[in-house]
Amino acid sequence: MDEDVLNIQIRKFLKNVGITSQREIELAVRAAINSGKLTGNETLKTTVKLSITEIGLDKQIDGEIALE
């Protein structure tokens, strides 16, 4: 295994996850505010699941996103 290749590949994957996640969250929050489901001052509980079946990785990451 090449540590440098592994590091670069992980960073590429995480960059894609970060960009995609941010876009999807922003769209969903805007839609929820426009529909009246949210007022725009909430704190949203979040969960992300990271899994890689081949190596038995199954990790849940919890957090919060404050809208104000």
C-alpha positions as CSV (number, residue, x, y, z in Angstrom):
1,M,0.0,0.0,0.0
2,D,1.2,3.5,-0.9
3,E,0.5,5.8,2.0
4,D,0.6,8.9,-0.2
5,V,-1.9,7.4,-2.7
6,L,-4.2,6.4,0.2
7,N,-4.0,9.9,1.7
8,I,-4.8,11.6,-1.7
9,Q,-7.7,9.2,-2.4
10,I,-9.2,9.8,1.1
11,R,-8.9,13.6,0.7
12,K,-10.6,13.4,-2.8
13,F,-13.4,11.4,-1.4
14,L,-13.9,13.7,1.6
15,K,-13.8,16.8,-0.6
16,N,-16.6,15.2,-2.7
17,V,-18.6,14.3,0.4
18,G,-18.2,17.8,1.8
19,I,-19.2,19.7,-1.3
20,T,-22.2,17.4,-2.0
21,S,-23.3,17.4,1.6
22,Q,-23.2,21.2,1.9
23,R,-25.2,21.7,-1.3
24,E,-27.9,19.2,-0.3
25,I,-28.2,20.6,3.2
26,E,-28.5,24.2,1.9
27,L,-31.2,23.1,-0.6
28,A,-33.1,21.2,2.0
29,V,-33.0,24.0,4.6
30,R,-34.1,26.6,2.1
31,A,-37.0,24.4,1.0
32,A,-38.0,23.8,4.6
33,I,-37.9,27.5,5.4
34,N,-39.9,28.4,2.2
35,S,-42.5,25.7,3.0
36,G,-42.9,26.9,6.6
37,K,-41.5,23.7,8.1
38,L,-38.6,25.7,9.6
39,T,-38.6,29.3,10.7
40,G,-34.8,29.8,10.2
41,N,-33.6,30.0,13.8
42,E,-33.5,26.3,14.7
43,T,-30.6,24.1,15.5
44,L,-30.7,21.0,13.5
45,K,-29.5,17.7,14.8
46,T,-27.4,15.8,12.2
47,T,-26.2,12.3,11.6
48,V,-23.8,11.0,9.0
49,K,-23.0,7.3,8.6
50,L,-19.6,6.3,7.2
51,S,-19.3,2.8,6.1
52,I,-16.8,0.7,4.1
53,T,-18.1,-2.8,3.9
54,E,-14.8,-4.4,2.8
55,I,-13.0,-3.4,6.0
56,G,-15.9,-3.5,8.5
57,L,-16.0,0.2,9.0
58,D,-19.3,1.4,10.3
59,K,-19.2,4.8,12.1
60,Q,-22.0,7.2,12.9
61,I,-21.0,10.9,13.3
62,D,-23.5,13.1,15.1
63,G,-23.5,16.9,15.2
64,E,-25.6,20.0,15.0
65,I,-26.2,22.8,12.5
66,A,-27.3,26.1,13.9
67,L,-29.3,28.3,11.5
68,E,-28.7,31.5,13.5
